[in-house]
Every structure is written in structure tokens, then in C-alpha cells.
Amino acid sequence: MTNPSGTESKAVKLAIIYYSTYGTNHAMANEAAGAARAAGAEVRVLKAQETAPQAVIDTQDAWKAQQERSADVAVASPDDLEWANAILISSPTRFGGAASQIRAFIDTLGGLWGTGKLADKTFSAMTSAQNPNGGQETTLQTLYITAMHWGAILVPPGYTDPVIFASGGNPYGASVSATGEGLSNADKASIRHQARRQVEVTAKLQ
């Protein structure tokens, strides 16, 4: 990757952190990763550590199946965010906020935040809920507020492409209605645009 002056620019290193109970946010993370890699970024797709008791997971076939599908995905650590210069979080919405597993991971980042190591990295967020009005906007807003405490540079998609309107019109981030039918083409287009935009903005800042 080169800048207009012809000198080598610093590579975009994107950490995509997700939590997924049934698979929606896992699929969103993978869609974003594909677009980011196509745009020239080095990408790590990482899952937040599960905090629910295994005995509870074992009572729900769909939850247990997703756990098995993602068994080979590395668990996110603070080291991954120190490595990255771009951070994208994808979380289910739980009562208008991020899933507890994502919040638990964020709570491990005090050492990085306290020493300024999360400052000046770009940050974007995506979410899903069972229905369009299930608190998706407040989930994204509170994740952005967290990143503001770090001194991160927010990169929401805004209304920068028609695909945002086609997928529901949320300028804060890709927001998927999790119906059990997988991501729609409009969802995928919105996710890809958001990931590409973050890579492009991050590259300009390097």
C-alpha cells in the first residue's frame, strides 16, 4: 500500500472483535473481514471469551452449535488491540446495550487505556437484534462512547453510500435483524461498505 507521494505507508491492522450466540455476529465479522482484506488490510477476527456457564449453553442446541462452529476462532486479548490500529466490534444487542461478553472483554482493557495505547486508533461498531427496534442504535452509541473514553477516532458509516439506506438506514453502523435466515444481500453490502470505509480512513491517518 502506498500513499500519493509514492512512499510506503503503514499497513492497516484491523482487529474485529465479535460475540455471537447463534451465529449472526460471527457472520457479520467474517463479512467485514473479507471486505477489509480486499481493501488491503491485515485482519484478525477474534471472539470475546464466553462467560455463560457451559451447562446453560448445553441446554440450547443452536447456542451449542455456534460454539462448535467457532471453536477454531481465537479468543480476543488486550494484545490484539495493542497490535491493531483499527478496531471493529460486532455485538448482539442485549436490552439496549452490548452483550455482557463484549463488556467483559472491554473491562480487561484498562491497562491499555490507562497508558494511552488505545488512543488514535480508529473504531467502528456493528450490532444485531431480533427486531429493528430492539435497541440497536443505543448499543452502537454506547460502544462509541466507550471508544471516546479511549481517545479513539470514530468511523461510523454515516450516510456515505446508498447501501446504508437499503439495509435499514442506520448511520451508526451495520444493524441486522436476526431472524435466523442469515444475512441479507443488503446487510452484507452495508457491512462491506463500513469495513472498507474504516480501512480507507485508517490508511489516510497512518
N, C-alpha and C positions, 0 to 999 in steps of 0.2 A: 504494500500500500504506500503510495507516495502522495505528497501534497503538491499544490500547484507550482511551488518553486523548484520541484524536482528532487528535493532532499527526502530521505526516508523518514516517515512519520512513525510514531509509537503505535503499536498494534492495539486494537480494541480487544479487551479481555472481558467478556461478558459472563457473569455468574447468574444463572437462572435458578432461583430457589422456589420450590413449589411444595405444597402439601395437597394430597389428593386422597379422599376416602374411597371414591368409587371409580376414579379414572379421568374425570373431566379436566382437572387442572394439570394432570400428568400429560394429557394430550395437548393442552394449551402450551405447556412448557416445551414439548417437542416441536410443535409447530413454530414457535418463536425461535427455537434453536436452529431449525433448518433455514429460516429466513436470515437470521443473523450470520450464520456461516456462509451463506450465499453472498452476503454483503461484505465478507472479508474478515469477520470477527473470529477470534478463538473463543470457544464456548464451553462452559461446564454446566451441565444440567444436574442439579442436586436436589435431593428431597429433604424436607425437615424431618427430624427424628420423630418417630411415632411416640406418643405419650399415653395413648389409651391402653388399658390392660389387654394383654393378648386374649384373655378369657372372654372379654367383651367382643373383640374382633372376630373370634371364632364362632360367635353366635350369628353372624351376618355373612352369608355366603358371598355377596357382592364385595363387601369390605375385605374379606379374606382373599378373594380372587385378585383384587387390586394390589394387595400386599405381595402376593406371589408374583404378579406381573412385573412389579417394580423392585424385585429382590436384588437385582444387579445394579440398581442406581445407587451411587454413593450418597452417604448422608452428609449434609452441609455442615461445615465447620467455620469458625471465625477466620481460619487461614484462607479459605476460599474467597472471602470478601476482602481480605487484605491483598490477595493476588489480583482481584478484579479492578478494572477502572470503570466498569458499568455493572449495575445490579438491577435485575428484573425479578420481582416477586409475584408469584401467582398463587392465590389463596382462595379457598371457598369462603363464602360469607356465612358467618355464624352470628345471628341476632344483630346484624348491622356492623359487624367487625370481622377482623381476620380470624381464622381458625386458631385455636389455642396452641396448636403445634407450631405455627408460624410465630406467634407471640413468644412462645418459649424459646425458640431459636433466637429471636431478636434480643431476648433477655441475656443471651450469652455474649453479646457484642459490646458490653460496657468497656472492656479493656481497649478495644479498637477505637470506640467513640471517644473515650477519655483521653486518648493520646492523639486525636485528630486524624486517625488513619482511615476514617470513612468520609472525611471532608473532600469535596471537589470531585467525587465520583458521580457519574450520572445514575439516576434512579427512576424506574418506572414500575407500574404495578398493573396486574390483571386480576380478575375475580370471576366467580360464578355463583349462582344461587338457583334455587328450584324455580323461581319465577322472576320476571323482570323487575318487580318492585320489592324484592326481598332484602334490601339493604345494600345493594351492590355499590352504590355511589358513596355511602358513608364508609364502607370497607376500604375503598380506594383512597378516600380523603384522609382517613386516619393513618393509613400506611404512608402517605405523602407527608403528613405531619411528623411522623416518626423520622423520616428521612431528612426533614428540615432541621430537626434537632442535631443530626449528624453534620450538617453543613453540606449535604449532598445537593446536586444540581438536578432539579426535577425535569423529567422529559415525558410529559403526558402526550398522547397523540393529538389532542385538540381536534379541531375540525380541519385537519390538514389534507384530507383525502375523502372523496365521496364514499369510500368503503365504510367510513365511520357511521354515516347515516344509514347505510344499507344493513348494518349489523345492530342497529338499535339507537345510535346517536349519542353514545356516552363519550364525552371528550376527555374523561379522566383516565380511561384505559379500557381494554377489551373486557366486555362483560357478557358472559354466556349464561343463557337459561339452560340449566342442566336437566334435560328431560329424559335422559337415558338413551337418546338416539344418536349421540355423538355430536361432534362439531359440525355446524352447517358450513356451506361454502362461504357465506357472508362472515361467519365467525372467523374462519381461517384467514380470509383476506384481511380482516381488521387486525388480527394478531400479527400477521406477517408485516403489515404496514407499521405497526407500533414497534416491532423489533428492528426493522430496517431504519426507522427514524431514529431510534436510540443509538444504533451503531453509527449512523451518519453524524449525529450531533456529537457523540463522544469523540469520533475521529477529528472533528473540527477543533475540539478542545485540547487535543494532545499536542 
